Amino acid sequence: MKHVRHLYIHIPFCTHICAYCDFVKSRYHEGLADHVIDRLIEDIHACESEHLETCYIGGGTPSALSLAQLEKLCQTIHQKWSEVKEYTVEINPEDMSIEKMQCLKTYGVNRLSMGVQTTQDRLLKIITRHHNFDDVARVSQWAHECGIDNISYDLMYGLPTQTLDEFKQSIDTVLTLQPSHCSLYALTIEPNTAFGRQKILPVDNELEGLMYQCAIDTLTQAGYDHYEVSSFAKSKESRSSHNLSYWHYHDFLGLGPGAASKVGSRRWTNTRNIHHYTQKQNLIFEDIELSLQDQVIEILMMGLRVNEKVLYSRLQKVYPQIKGNLHSTLAKHEKQGWIIHDDEGIITTPLGRLFLHDLIVDIMEVIEASP
């Protein structure tokens, strides 16, 4: 696995559990976090990759770690891979301190992903977030003072009782910080969350669609490139290289509880049980050998999210008959205005990215029915 250039590290702790979150996480406990960090360091030392292009520490909430734990982890990564082109850490405003920010900068972190979600206090309370926009602005200022200028802000839409005007106001407020990148996510209510247990109903599809279009209009008018379904970048350099590695279907490694990896035709997911992870018991939750059909479907599922062409030359290396098998389906969707395709490849239009799920389902059915 020496060739793998993209690494994800999962920190499964949060200072509190948000009502909508379905990721692998636990309320922060110092002793348990110490054990997880020690296991992660073992895994990092065991990594065969000699060079990383991207490293992404997510969660959970990495910033929920103590300063000592954060320093121990980041120092280990820096000692093994001293030069990482894009090194991102997810943070929440309420967990950060100037000392933690200085630590991240010292050990090579050059990009932050901050969970803002909304700038309205009443909505933050509904989704059980414990910060306000003043916290976001303060932490952003610390980042700039420490020399970390590449900051991505996450916003959510479709929150319970959220109005279109409130969502537009959130975008406008975040834009005052001059972000290099914004990511937008529609609320999905999962069964194993507080919202799911409370039977909270999602907003109607029409309002969710209006919010999404509002985001596209507002951010593109502000000079942001809508380069992927949920992602907007101020410049080509501020695109998320780590996420692009997923969308381009590159190999990647995942360390930590619940983290996924893909190398060649193999994809596996680590145990979601934090105690099993620290005690090295039942370490693999799922291990799949991907068929050629699986791989070509995944290349299309990921690649069509991005505003760039998925090349037939790439697809045919995996599945030589793909071009002929998809011809009539692609012609239908080109007539609908969802895609543009030629002898070189396929690209989705803005309309097609709006109906991406339906497009992918149609393509999957054709590929799965093919010999």
C-alpha positions, 0 to 999 in steps of 0.5 A: 500500500505504499502508493496510497497518497490520501489518508483519513483519520477518525476522531470519534469524540464530541463534547456533546452529541448533536441531534442530527448526527449519525457518525461514529462518535461518543461523548468525550472522555479523557481516558478513552480518548488517550487510548484511541490516540495511542492506537491511532499512533500505532496505526500511523507508524504501521502505514506503508505510505511514504508520501501523502498528498492529503491528510484529513482528520475528521470525526466526531470532532477532532477539536474536542481532544485536549491540547496534549492529545491533539499535539501528540497526534499531530506531532506523530503525523508530522514526524512521519509525513513532514510535507503534506500538500493539503492537511485538513482538520475539522473543528467546532467553534466551541472546542477551540482555543488559540493554543490548539490553533497554534498547535495545528499550525506548528505541525503543518495543518494548512486547512480547517473545516469548521462546522457552522451549520447556521448563524441563527441562535434559535436554529442552533438551539434546535439542532443542539449546537453550543456555539454562536456566530461570534464564536465562529468569527473569533476562531476564524480570527485566531486561524488567520493570526496563526497563518491558517487562511484556508478555511471551509465553512459547513452550512446545513439547510432543511433544518426544522422550522428553518425558513428560506430567508434564514438560510439566505441570511446564514450564507450572507453572514458567513460570506462576511468572513471571506471563506475560501470554501463552503460546503452545504448539506441538506439535513437527513434525519437518520433513525439512530439520532435524537431527531430520528427518535423524536420523529422530527419531519424533514422540510418539504422537498420544494423548500429544500430545493429552493434553499439549494438553488438559493445557495447556488445563486448567492455563492456563484454571484459572490464569485464562488465556483460550484465545482461539486454538488455540495461544494463551492470554492473561491479559487481552484487552489481552495478546492478540497483536494482530499474530497476530490480524491474520493470523487476521482476514485483514488485509493485512500486509507482510513484509520480509527473507529468506523473509518473506511479504506479503498485500495484497488478492488478492495474496500473495508471499514473498521469496527465502529466499536471504540473499545474493540478498536482500542483493544484490537478486537474484531477490527474489521466491520466490513470487507468487500471485494468490488466487482468490475460492475461495482467499480464502474458504478462507483466511478460514475457515482462519485465522478458525476458529482463534480463539474468535470468530465468522467472520461470513457478512457477511465471507465473502459479500463474497468468495464470495456463495454460501458460506452455501448451499454449506456448509449441510449440511457445517456442520449435520453438524459442528454435530451432532458438536459441532465448531461452532456456527453461525447466520444471523450466522456460524460459531464453533468449539467447544473440541472443534472446535478440537481437530479443526480440521484435519479440519474445514478439509479438509471445508470446503475440499472443499465449496468447491473442488467448488462452481461 
